[in-house]
Amino acid sequence: MIKKLYECGCFRYEEFILTHLKELSLTSDEAILLILILKEYAERKTLSSEHLQGQTSLVKNKVDKALTSLLERGFYEIYIHYEEGKGQEYISLDGFFQKVEDILNHRPHSNEDELVSVNQFLTKAMNRILTSKELEITASLVMEDHYSYEDIQKATEKIKQNGRLLTMKSLAQALVEKDSVQTAPTPKVLKDFFESIK
């Protein structure tokens, strides 16, 4: 249904993507490229990283990284169409349209998308590739404990503001501290009221 709306020019995909960045688990680079792909998809079903790079101010490395991430997470697929013995590479955006329908139908989005975004964020924040043990811990935090990208981002900022080193241990502690509800002291007016009704 969404695909048909898109094909007849009735789906405002730019607005949808920017409004649902979190649900789609997109970085700003991925969102920009996805919008550009959708802009040209109606006219040509091919994909060229060089052409996309020419449309943005992103460097080739960032374009390739974002395109790889979108492909791995099923926003688009690449297939070969043969005509008169010649093969031509095309893309399909059915994965993106399915994600849109899932969001509109309030189906829970995949935690796997969130996990990919969190891993990318932590790799950048730690300025190194995560170890296999760290990837396991991250998967546990996202898939089992249901911490979101936003939760992990805020916890990371808190760690850095406190001048602490970002490690998996400090991240887990910051997330637990966030969850522990700190009860404010009961105001004197309420205390007096409770005393008067005893």
N, C-alpha and C positions, 0 to 999 in steps of 0.2 A: 504494500500500500504506500509506504513512504517513498519507495523507489519510483512509483508511478507519479506521485506528487512532485518529486524532484524532476523527473523527466518532462513534466508539463510546466515546470517553472513556478510551482506553487509552494515549494518547501524552502523556507528561509534558513538554509543550513548554516550560514555564518553566525546568525544570532543564536541558533540552537547550540552550536559547538561552544561558543563563548559563554553561554548561560550554563552549560552542563559540563564544563571542564573537569570538575571533580568526579562526577559520575562516570565520565569517559576515561578518567585517569590520564589526561593529556598534559604534556608540558607545553609551554608557550610555543616552542619551535615546532612541535608535532601539530599543534592546533593551526598554526600558520600554513604549514605544508598541506594539511588535510583540506583546509579551505581552498587552497590553490588547486589541488587535485580535483576537488569537486567542481570548481569553477570551469575547468577545462575538460572534465570527463564527458560532459554532454556532447562536445564537439569531437574530441578524440579520445579513444579508449586506451591510449598508450601512456607510458610514464618515462620521463627522462629527468634524471637528477640534475643534469647540466641546465636544462630548460628551467626547472624549478628554481635553481640557484640564481639564475638570471632575473627571476621575478621577485627575489627577496634580497635582503642585505646579509643573509646567512652565508658563512663560509662553507666550502664543499664538505668538510668533515662533519659539520653539524647537520647539514642536509642529509648526508648518507646515514648518519646515526639515527636521526628522526625517522627516516624512511624505513630503516631496518626494524626499528621498534614498532612502527605501525604495521609492518608486514608480519612480524612475529606475533603480535597480539590480535591479528585477524581483522584489521580495519580494511585491508584490501588483499587480493590474491593476484598472482601473476599466472597467466596461462598462454599457451601457444596456439594460434589459429592458423591452420594450413589452407592455402588457396593456390591452386595450380602448382602444387608441389613446393611452394615457398612458405616457410613458417614466419609468422609475424607475432611478436610479443604484445599481449594486451593485458589490461588489468580489469578486475571485477571489484566493485565496491559493495557487494552484497553483505559482507561482514559488517561494514559501517551501518548500512540501513537496518540490519538486524539489531545492532546495539541501540539504535535510535528507537526502534519499536519496543525493545525491552524496557528502556527508560520510560517511554510514554505509557506503557502498560503496567508500570510499577513492579516489574520483575526485578529481583535483586541483581545488581551487577556483579560481575565476576571479581572475586578477591584476587584472582591471578593478575588482572590488569593493575590493581592497586599495588600488588607485590612488585611488579616490574618497575613501577614508578618509584616506590620506596627504595628499591635496590639502586636505581639510578641516582636518586637523591643522596643516599648514604655514600655511594662511591665518590660523588662529587664533594660532599661535606668532609669526608675523611681523606680526600685527595689520593686515593689508591683503590685498587681492586679489592673487593671483599673476599675473605677466605671462605672455604667451604663451610666451616663451622659458623662463621658470621652470617652466611646465607641461610643456614638452617635456623639460626636464632631469629633472623628477620622474617623468615617464612612462618615461624611459630607465632611471632608477635602479630603478624597481619592475618594469617589464616585461622589460627586457633584463638588468640586473645582479641581479635577483631579491632586492632588499633588501625586508624586510618592514616593516610599520607599526611593529612593536616596535623594529627596528633603527634606523629613522629617529627614533623617539621618544627612544631612548637617546642617539643621536648629538646630538640637539638639546639634551637635558639637559646633556650633557658640554660643549657649546659655551657654554651659558649659565653653567655652573658656573665655567668658565675666564674668564668676563667678556668673551668675544668676541661680536661681532655675528653674528646668524644670517643668513647669506646662502647661496645655492646653493653657492658655492665653499667656504665653511667647512663646510657640511653634507657635501659630497662628500669633503673632506679628513678629516673626523671618521669617515666611513664607511670610508675606506681605512685609516686608523689602526687602526680596530677589526679590520679583516681581517688586517693584518700581524701575523703571529704573532711574539711576542717570546719568544725562547728564554731560559730561565733559565740562569744559570751552572751548570755541572756541579758537583755536590757533591764535596768532597775525597775522601770515602770511595769514590765511583765512580771518580774519577781514579786513586786508588791501586790499585783493583782492576784497572782497564784496564792500568795500568803493570805489574802483577804477572803478567798473562797474556801479555805481549808476548814 
